[in-house]
């Protein structure tokens, strides 16, 4: 495997940054995860744009332009001869000292990793997923805004630990005020009376690329989507529920906190959107091999 590191493609064994990098010391940096489908990088420019918004929010100036980072990402995928897989782009604050001051970090590090991806087993998509609600609350937007896809993912990790201990693959996180925000690594949708409902971003939901794609696909089907606050009661009494994410795509949820959702099987609208999404990714994306 070849890894892009600050303008060069190097073997993964040589892809190293300083232990004084503030991304390592403090989680000071931003990242994106992107999928590759059949030689196309899905929503590459949208992901790069979101990465730059995250960088702007933490006053981190990437050493590349958006167009340059797009080309570097394509180059990395080509070098690894990947037609299907996953890309991780990381921009860290760079090497500094043991203090917090980001002004001591003169040169951000840019890393691009392109590799195969391990997703949920097929039976999860066929039969649906059982999940729980965790006690760890989503970061308050008034503290560390979850719209920033930063290297500090401890909030999500703590929630994931709770899910692991309950032996479930995912979990719902609530906002500080007790509203449904998102899952540990995915956005959440419920279906009620054939309408999609998803939490508004200000509650702490990441503006997911897959989330937005699902909203657009639903609109083409004439399925109305509404962003509004809702509680666990609305989840428990929903007709359907599903999660969305870059790695997960669309995952049906059939049980939450021991309550069966709808009929306890993946719902009709969920399955329809899954089919539409799988067709869409075959046609959409930046071509790697021309």
PEBELWO-V412272 format. One record per residue. SS is DSSP state (2 for helix, 1 for strand, 0 for the rest). PHI is phi as a letter, one per 20 degrees, with the letter a starting at -180 (999 if undefined). Layout:
BEGIN
SS/PHI
SS/PHI
END
This chain:
BEGIN
0/999
1/d
1/d
1/f
1/c
0/l
0/n
1/c
1/e
1/c
1/g
2/g
2/f
2/d
0/e
0/c
0/c
0/f
0/f
0/e
1/f
2/f
2/f
2/f
2/f
2/c
0/m
0/e
1/r
1/c
1/b
1/b
1/d
1/c
1/e
1/d
1/c
0/l
0/m
1/c
1/e
0/f
0/l
2/g
2/f
2/f
2/f
2/f
2/f
2/f
2/g
2/f
2/f
2/f
2/f
2/f
2/f
0/d
0/l
0/d
0/e
0/f
0/f
0/d
0/f
2/f
2/f
2/f
2/f
2/g
2/f
2/f
2/f
2/f
2/f
2/f
2/f
2/f
2/f
0/e
0/l
0/e
0/d
0/c
1/r
1/b
1/d
1/d
1/d
1/c
1/c
1/d
0/f
0/o
1/f
0/b
0/d
0/e
0/e
0/f
0/g
2/f
2/f
2/f
0/e
0/e
0/c
0/f
1/e
1/d
1/c
1/c
1/d
1/c
1/b
0/f
0/c
0/d
0/d
0/f
0/f
2/g
2/f
2/f
2/f
2/f
2/d
0/n
1/d
1/d
1/c
1/c
1/d
0/d
0/e
0/f
0/e
0/f
0/g
0/f
0/g
0/e
0/d
0/d
0/f
0/f
0/f
0/e
0/e
1/e
0/f
0/e
0/d
2/f
2/g
2/f
2/f
2/f
2/f
2/f
2/f
2/f
2/f
2/f
2/f
0/e
0/m
0/c
0/f
0/b
1/b
1/e
1/d
1/e
0/f
0/g
0/e
0/n
0/e
1/f
1/d
1/a
1/e
0/f
0/c
0/b
1/e
1/c
1/c
1/c
1/d
1/c
0/l
0/m
1/c
1/e
1/c
1/c
0/f
0/f
2/f
2/f
2/f
0/p
0/e
0/f
0/f
0/f
2/f
2/f
2/g
2/f
2/f
2/f
2/f
2/f
2/f
2/f
2/f
2/f
0/e
0/m
0/e
0/f
1/d
1/c
1/e
0/b
0/f
0/b
0/d
2/f
2/g
2/f
2/f
2/f
0/d
0/f
0/f
1/b
1/b
1/b
1/d
1/c
1/a
0/g
0/f
0/f
1/m
1/c
1/d
1/f
1/d
1/d
1/b
1/c
0/l
0/n
1/e
1/f
0/e
0/l
0/e
0/n
0/c
0/g
0/e
2/f
2/f
2/g
2/f
2/f
2/f
2/f
2/f
2/f
2/f
2/f
2/f
2/f
2/f
2/f
2/d
0/d
0/p
1/e
1/f
0/e
0/d
0/c
END
